[in-house]
Amino acid sequence: MGTSERIRLHRVYDDDSADDPGTRVLVDRVWPRGIRKADARLDHWYKELAPSTELRKWFGHDPERWDAFRERYRAELQAPESQARLDELAAIARQGPLTLLFGAKDTEHNQAVVLRELLRERLQERLGQGG
């Protein structure tokens, strides 16, 4: 399985979770409205990997702010605790399919897109190092 197929994105509100094999991880800071925790089909909730409240509010899913959001969010993810969580997600992706769940309506401009980019980079680096 290539690195591009290992990490999928899925909107948590879309009811087609059967298409998402493997480990499912919610990457929103706030629990999705209208979804009961008992009904959510997910394996982990890594809320600490979500953008800070300040960054999320500033971005507001405005495509005009996307490039700046990506840069600022990547900077936030440099924190040691975020790096440890990213390592965990990369390890999960190496084992099998990983689906990053998010609540945003915009499927192209959200934190899961940035997380997938970072995880793919980590997987590529690891492959480049022979492991």
C-alpha positions in Angstrom: 0.0 0.0 0.0 1.5 3.3 -1.1 1.7 6.3 1.3 -1.1 8.1 -0.5 -3.6 5.3 0.1 -2.6 4.8 3.8 -4.1 8.0 5.0 -7.7 8.9 4.2 -9.8 11.8 5.1 -13.5 11.5 6.1 -16.1 13.9 7.2 -17.4 12.6 10.5 -21.0 13.6 9.6 -21.0 11.5 6.4 -22.6 8.2 7.0 -20.4 5.9 4.8 -17.9 4.8 7.4 -18.0 1.2 6.0 -15.8 2.6 3.3 -13.1 3.4 5.8 -11.1 0.4 6.8 -8.5 0.5 9.5 -8.0 3.0 12.3 -10.3 6.0 12.6 -9.1 9.1 14.5 -11.1 12.2 15.1 -8.8 15.3 14.8 -11.2 18.1 15.9 -10.7 20.0 19.2 -14.4 20.1 19.8 -16.7 17.1 19.7 -18.9 17.2 16.6 -22.4 18.5 17.3 -25.3 16.1 16.9 -23.1 13.0 17.2 -23.4 10.9 20.3 -20.1 9.5 21.6 -21.8 6.1 21.9 -22.7 6.3 18.1 -19.4 7.6 16.8 -17.4 5.0 15.0 -13.9 6.0 15.9 -10.9 4.4 17.6 -9.2 7.5 19.0 -9.8 11.2 19.5 -6.6 13.3 19.2 -8.1 16.7 20.1 -4.7 18.0 21.1 -3.6 17.8 17.4 -6.4 20.1 16.3 -5.5 23.8 15.7 -5.7 26.1 18.7 -9.0 27.8 19.3 -7.5 31.1 18.3 -6.1 29.8 15.0 -9.4 27.9 14.3 -11.5 31.0 14.9 -9.1 33.2 12.9 -9.2 30.8 9.9 -12.9 30.3 9.9 -12.5 27.9 6.9 -11.9 31.0 4.6 -10.1 29.6 1.5 -8.4 33.1 1.2 -6.6 32.3 4.5 -5.7 28.7 3.6 -2.0 29.2 2.9 -1.5 31.3 6.1 -3.5 28.8 8.1 -1.4 25.9 6.9 1.8 27.7 7.8 0.5 28.7 11.3 -0.9 25.3 12.0 2.3 23.5 11.0 4.1 25.9 13.4 1.7 24.9 16.2 2.4 21.3 15.5 6.1 21.7 16.2 5.4 21.5 20.0 6.9 18.3 21.5 3.5 16.9 22.6 2.2 17.4 19.0 5.2 15.7 17.6 4.7 12.7 19.8 1.1 12.4 18.7 2.1 12.7 15.0 4.6 9.9 15.6 1.8 7.8 16.9 -0.4 8.5 13.9 2.5 7.8 11.5 3.0 4.4 13.3 -0.6 3.6 12.9 -0.4 4.5 9.2 2.6 2.2 8.7 0.6 -0.7 10.2 -2.4 -0.2 7.9 -5.1 2.2 6.7 -5.6 5.4 8.8 -8.7 7.6 8.4 -8.5 11.1 9.8 -12.0 12.3 10.8 -13.0 15.9 10.8 -16.3 17.9 11.1 -15.7 20.8 8.7 -18.0 21.2 5.7 -15.1 22.3 3.6 -13.3 19.0 2.7 -10.3 20.8 1.0 -9.5 23.4 3.6 -9.3 21.9 7.1 -6.8 20.7 9.6 -7.1 17.0 8.5 -5.7 18.0 5.1 -2.6 19.5 6.8 -2.2 16.5 9.1 -2.3 14.2 6.1 0.4 16.2 4.4 2.6 16.0 7.5 2.0 12.3 8.0 2.8 11.6 4.3 6.0 13.5 4.7 7.0 11.5 7.7 6.2 8.2 6.0 8.2 9.3 2.9 11.2 10.3 5.1 11.1 7.0 6.9 11.0 5.1 3.5 13.9 7.3 2.3 15.9 6.1 5.4 15.4 2.5 4.5 12.8 1.7 7.1 
